[in-house]
Amino acid sequence: MATDFSPEILDQLLAGGSLKPEDLAGEDGLFRRLKKALLERALGAELTHHLGYEKGDPAGRGSGNSRNGTSSKALLTDDGEIEIEVPRDRAGTLEPVIVAKGQTRFDGFDEKIISLYGRGMTVREIQGHLAELYGTEVSPDLISKVTDAILDEVREWQSRPLEAIYPVVFFDALRVKIRDEGMVKNKAVYVVLGITASGEKDVLGLWIEQTEGAKFWLKVMNDLRNRGVADILIAVVDGLKGFPEAINSVFPKAMVQTCIVHLIRNSLSFVSWKDRKAILPSIKAIYHAENADAALLRLEDFEAEWGKRYPAIGAAWRRAWEHVIPFFAFAPEIRKMIYTTNAVEALNRSLRKIIKTRGSFPNDEAAMKLLYLAIRNAGIHWRRPVAWTAAMGQFAIQFGERFAGSAD
């Protein structure tokens, strides 16, 4: 459909001399009046098409149906509330398309509510924002109804088919306050972020649970498999007890890598503030080593220097050692892409930014739909990892046909 207007039409619309902003976008401005006129004209055209004859055409006599005046309808639009006249037919068989029967919102109004909700605004805040911006009173029930419609989209997204193979998958969790059985509980939201063979990032799903444990992660692994995931090359985890076993029970060939960022954070939790700056280079020396053997020597050096003061740090690294060293099989730039977990950290920052605007959520579904919207908003900013082309070559050597099949 053409979108250009002739200069003559524009001159007619703007007739009357210089215009102020409110003359265009005000409560009784040109934009609102034009939208009202266009809607009513379109509805009239729908009725003409339905009846099969123009208004006043003698051909309509004896047709069995005719025009029967109009009825008023208040329609919420992105310009605020507009009162329109909806034409009726005597037989009551017209089913308008442009503004359907029972429809009270139009032209992106629902999308505005969902956009505001997805940026962390509460129902009451959205209500106040719409009243201030558009002069429109919208009930909290309506806002909740509009945002609840997202749940169908969430369910579809959560059960969608996935890629057969993911070279790298990050498993992480963040804490959210959710009301449950009359109490506010600190629940974990588990986020699974995969990188496809082409280097694209994709959140594979969200799962809400009160406690972390191997049984729960086994449920997540089976869910991924049931949705089509046949193989994971590298699974990056945060060191939960029983987690590697849960992954390998479903994906037995997966290389399980402890998230170095989490391990460093846990290590520093034992360290006093005055020692952190001094101790950090010794910790970095472990995972910056040339290979796994050198890393073990650096760990021994660390224990010799700091072990008496902070024995728990060396013990934690040794307990996780089997899953600390797999990334040494790759070149330094590939290691960094794996252990820094920049992708999942960036995602979690987006989610925490949204979460912190809420004291708590009324239920799991409210938390799920807001986090889903935050992910949907964040996704457009994600980029392919800089080192991915080099990573593909190394994955092909390291994993052979397992990666070659995913890259075809």
C-alpha positions in Angstrom: 0.0 0.0 0.0 1.3 3.5 -0.9 2.3 5.7 2.0 2.9 9.0 0.2 0.3 11.8 0.3 -0.1 14.4 -2.4 0.9 18.0 -1.4 -2.7 19.1 -2.0 -4.0 16.6 0.6 -1.3 17.7 3.1 -2.2 21.4 2.5 -5.8 20.7 3.2 -4.9 18.9 6.4 -2.7 21.7 7.6 -4.9 24.5 6.4 -5.2 27.3 9.0 -1.7 28.8 9.2 1.1 28.0 11.6 0.5 25.0 13.9 1.6 24.4 17.5 2.7 20.9 18.7 -0.6 20.5 20.5 -2.4 21.1 17.2 -0.9 18.0 15.9 -0.5 15.6 18.9 -2.7 17.2 21.5 -5.9 15.7 22.9 -7.9 17.1 20.0 -5.0 17.3 17.6 -4.8 16.4 14.0 -3.3 12.9 14.6 -6.1 11.8 16.8 -8.8 13.3 14.5 -7.2 11.8 11.4 -7.0 8.3 13.1 -10.7 8.6 14.0 -11.7 9.6 10.5 -9.6 6.9 8.9 -11.0 4.2 11.2 -14.6 5.2 10.6 -14.0 5.4 6.8 -12.4 2.0 6.8 -15.3 0.5 8.9 -17.7 2.1 6.4 -15.9 0.5 3.5 -16.1 -2.9 5.3 -19.8 -2.5 5.6 -20.1 -1.6 1.9 -18.2 -4.6 0.9 -20.3 -6.8 3.2 -23.6 -5.5 1.9 -22.4 -5.5 -1.7 -23.6 -2.0 -2.6 -22.7 1.7 -1.9 -24.7 3.8 0.4 -27.8 5.2 -1.3 -27.4 2.8 -4.2 -30.9 1.6 -5.4 -29.3 -1.8 -6.0 -29.6 -2.4 -2.2 -33.4 -2.4 -2.2 -34.8 -5.8 -1.4 -31.4 -7.2 -0.7 -32.4 -8.5 2.7 -29.9 -6.4 4.6 -29.2 -2.7 4.9 -27.4 -0.1 6.9 -28.7 0.5 10.4 -27.0 3.6 11.8 -23.9 3.5 14.0 -23.0 2.7 17.6 -20.3 4.5 19.6 -17.2 2.7 20.8 -14.3 4.0 23.0 -11.1 2.6 21.5 -7.7 2.7 23.3 -4.9 3.6 20.9 -1.3 4.7 21.2 -2.7 8.3 21.0 -5.0 7.7 23.9 -8.7 7.0 24.0 -10.7 7.8 20.8 -14.4 7.7 20.4 -15.4 6.2 17.1 -18.7 5.5 15.3 -19.0 1.9 14.2 -21.5 1.3 11.4 -24.1 -1.5 11.8 -26.1 -3.6 9.4 -29.8 -4.5 10.1 -29.2 -8.3 10.0 -26.2 -8.0 12.4 -24.0 -10.2 10.2 -21.1 -7.8 9.7 -17.9 -9.0 11.4 -15.5 -6.0 11.1 -11.8 -6.8 10.6 -10.2 -3.4 11.2 -11.9 -3.1 14.6 -13.4 -6.4 15.6 -16.5 -6.8 17.7 -15.6 -6.6 21.4 -12.2 -5.0 20.6 -11.4 -2.1 22.8 -7.7 -1.6 22.1 -6.0 -0.8 18.8 -2.8 0.1 16.9 0.0 -1.2 19.2 -1.6 -0.3 22.5 -1.0 -3.8 23.9 2.6 -3.7 22.6 3.2 -0.5 24.5 1.9 -2.1 27.8 4.1 -5.2 27.1 7.1 -3.0 26.3 6.8 -1.0 29.5 6.3 -4.2 31.5 9.3 -5.8 29.9 11.5 -2.9 31.1 10.7 -3.6 34.7 7.7 -1.3 35.3 5.1 -2.6 37.8 1.4 -2.7 36.9 0.8 0.5 38.9 3.7 2.3 37.3 2.4 1.4 33.9 -1.0 2.7 34.8 0.4 6.0 35.9 2.6 6.3 32.9 -0.3 5.8 30.5 -2.4 8.3 32.3 0.4 10.9 32.3 1.4 10.3 28.6 -1.9 9.7 26.9 -4.5 10.9 29.4 -5.9 7.4 29.4 -7.2 5.6 32.5 -6.3 1.9 32.2 -7.3 -0.5 34.9 -4.6 -2.7 36.6 -6.8 -5.7 35.6 -6.5 -4.8 31.9 -2.7 -4.4 32.2 -2.4 -7.8 33.9 -4.6 -9.3 31.2 -2.5 -7.9 28.4 0.8 -9.1 30.0 -0.7 -12.5 30.9 -1.2 -13.0 27.2 2.6 -13.3 27.0 2.5 -16.6 28.9 1.3 -18.4 25.8 4.3 -17.1 24.0 6.6 -18.1 26.9 5.2 -21.7 26.8 5.7 -21.9 23.1 9.3 -20.5 23.5 10.1 -22.9 26.4 9.0 -26.0 24.4 10.4 -25.0 20.9 12.7 -27.4 19.1 16.4 -26.7 19.6 19.6 -27.3 17.5 20.9 -30.9 17.5 24.4 -29.8 18.6 25.6 -26.9 20.7 29.4 -26.4 20.8 29.2 -24.4 24.1 26.4 -24.2 26.6 26.6 -22.1 29.8 24.5 -23.1 32.8 23.9 -20.5 35.4 21.4 -19.3 38.1 20.2 -16.1 39.6 18.1 -15.5 42.7 14.6 -14.0 42.6 12.1 -13.3 45.4 8.8 -15.0 44.6 5.7 -15.3 46.8 4.8 -18.9 47.4 2.2 -20.3 49.8 1.8 -17.0 51.5 5.6 -16.5 52.0 8.2 -14.7 50.0 10.8 -17.2 49.0 14.3 -16.8 47.5 14.0 -19.0 44.4 16.6 -19.8 41.8 16.0 -19.0 38.1 18.2 -21.3 36.0 19.4 -19.8 32.7 20.8 -22.0 30.0 22.6 -20.1 27.2 23.8 -22.0 24.2 26.2 -20.9 21.3 25.3 -22.6 18.0 27.8 -23.9 15.5 27.6 -20.6 13.6 28.4 -18.6 16.8 24.9 -17.3 17.4 23.8 -17.0 21.1 20.4 -18.5 22.1 18.8 -18.8 25.5 17.6 -22.4 25.5 15.3 -21.9 28.4 14.5 -20.7 31.9 13.6 -23.0 34.8 12.5 -21.9 38.3 13.2 -24.0 41.3 13.7 -23.4 45.1 16.9 -25.4 45.5 19.8 -26.3 43.3 20.5 -30.0 43.0 21.5 -32.8 40.7 17.9 -34.1 40.4 16.7 -30.8 39.2 19.5 -30.4 36.7 18.8 -34.0 35.4 15.3 -32.8 34.7 16.7 -29.8 32.8 19.1 -32.1 30.8 16.2 -34.4 29.8 14.1 -31.4 28.8 16.9 -30.2 26.4 17.3 -33.7 25.0 13.5 -34.1 24.5 13.5 -30.8 22.5 16.1 -32.1 20.1 19.6 -31.5 21.6 21.6 -34.6 20.8 25.1 -33.4 21.9 26.8 -30.7 23.8 30.6 -30.3 23.2 31.5 -28.1 26.2 29.2 -27.5 29.2 30.3 -24.6 31.4 28.9 -24.9 34.9 29.3 -23.1 38.2 30.6 -26.0 40.3 27.4 -27.4 41.8 27.8 -30.7 43.5 26.5 -33.5 41.2 26.0 -31.2 38.3 28.7 -32.8 36.0 27.2 -36.2 36.7 23.7 -34.9 35.8 25.1 -33.5 32.5 27.1 -36.6 31.5 24.2 -39.0 32.3 22.3 -37.4 29.5 25.1 -36.1 27.3 27.9 -38.6 28.1 30.5 -37.1 25.6 30.1 -33.5 26.9 33.3 -31.8 28.2 32.3 -30.3 31.6 34.2 -27.1 32.4 33.9 -25.3 35.7 33.2 -21.6 35.3 36.4 -19.9 36.3 34.6 -16.7 37.1 32.5 -18.5 39.7 35.5 -20.2 41.1 37.3 -16.9 41.5 34.3 -15.3 43.2 34.1 -18.2 45.6 37.8 -18.0 46.3 37.7 -14.2 47.0 34.7 -14.7 49.4 37.3 -16.2 51.8 39.7 -13.2 51.5 39.7 -10.0 53.5 39.4 -6.8 51.6 42.9 -5.7 52.4 44.4 -8.9 50.9 42.3 -9.2 47.7 44.4 -7.0 45.5 47.5 -8.8 46.6 46.1 -12.4 46.2 44.3 -11.9 42.8 47.5 -12.1 40.6 48.4 -15.5 42.2 44.9 -16.8 41.4 45.0 -15.5 37.8 48.4 -17.2 37.4 46.7 -20.6 37.8 44.2 -20.3 34.9 46.6 -18.2 32.8 49.1 -21.0 32.8 50.4 -22.4 29.5 48.9 -25.9 30.1 47.3 -28.0 32.8 50.7 -29.2 34.2 51.9 -25.6 34.6 48.5 -24.7 36.1 49.0 -27.3 38.8 52.5 -25.9 39.6 51.0 -22.4 39.9 48.3 -23.8 42.3 51.1 -25.3 44.4 52.9 -21.9 44.4 49.7 -20.2 45.5 49.2 -22.7 48.4 52.9 -22.2 49.4 52.3 -18.4 49.6 48.7 -18.1 50.8 47.7 -21.6 51.9 48.3 -21.1 55.7 46.1 -17.9 55.7 43.5 -19.1 53.3 43.5 -23.0 53.1 40.0 -23.2 51.8 40.9 -21.6 48.5 43.5 -24.2 47.4 41.1 -27.0 48.7 38.3 -25.6 46.5 40.4 -25.5 43.4 41.7 -29.1 44.0 38.2 -30.4 44.5 37.1 -28.9 41.2 40.4 -29.6 39.4 39.1 -32.3 37.1 36.7 -29.8 35.6 39.0 -26.8 35.9 41.6 -28.0 33.3 39.6 -29.1 30.2 39.8 -25.6 28.6 43.6 -25.9 28.5 43.1 -28.1 25.4 42.5 -24.9 23.4 44.5 -21.9 22.4 44.5 -18.9 24.8 41.9 -16.8 22.9 39.5 -19.8 22.9 40.1 -20.4 26.6 39.2 -16.8 27.3 35.9 -17.1 25.4 35.0 -20.1 27.5 36.2 -19.1 31.0 35.2 -15.5 31.0 31.5 -16.4 30.3 31.0 -12.8 29.0 27.9 -13.9 27.2 26.1 -15.3 30.2 27.3 -12.4 32.4 25.9 -9.8 30.0 22.6 -11.7 29.9 22.5 -11.9 33.7 23.2 -8.2 34.1 20.2 -7.5 31.8 18.0 -9.8 33.9 19.2 -8.4 37.3 18.6 -4.9 36.1 14.9 -5.8 35.6 14.6 -7.9 38.8 16.0 -5.2 41.1 13.0 -2.9 40.2 10.7 -5.5 41.9 10.5 -6.2 45.6 9.1 -9.7 44.8 6.9 -11.4 42.3 3.4 -12.7 43.1 4.1 -16.1 41.6 6.4 -18.1 39.3 4.5 -17.1 36.1 4.9 -13.4 36.8 8.7 -13.8 37.2 8.8 -16.0 34.1 7.0 -13.6 31.8 9.1 -10.6 32.9 12.4 -12.5 32.5 11.3 -13.8 29.1 10.5 -10.2 27.9 13.9 -9.1 29.2 15.6 -11.8 27.2 13.6 -10.9 24.1 14.7 -7.3 24.5 18.3 -8.2 25.2 18.7 -10.6 22.3 18.9 -8.0 19.6 22.1 -6.7 21.0 24.0 -10.0 21.0 26.9 -10.5 18.6 28.9 -13.4 17.5 32.0 -14.0 19.6 35.1 -12.3 18.0 37.2 -15.5 18.2 34.5 -17.8 16.8 36.1 -18.4 13.4 39.3 -19.6 15.1 37.2 -21.5 17.6 35.5 -23.4 14.9 38.8 -24.7 13.5 39.9 -25.8 16.9 36.6 -27.5 17.7 36.8 -29.4 14.4 40.2 -30.7 15.5 39.3 -31.4 19.1 35.9 -33.0 18.5 36.2 -34.3 15.0 32.9 -35.5 13.4 30.9 -34.4 16.4 31.5 -30.7 15.5 31.8 -31.2 11.8 28.2 -32.5 11.7 26.9 -29.4 13.5 28.8 -27.0 11.2 27.4 -28.4 7.9 
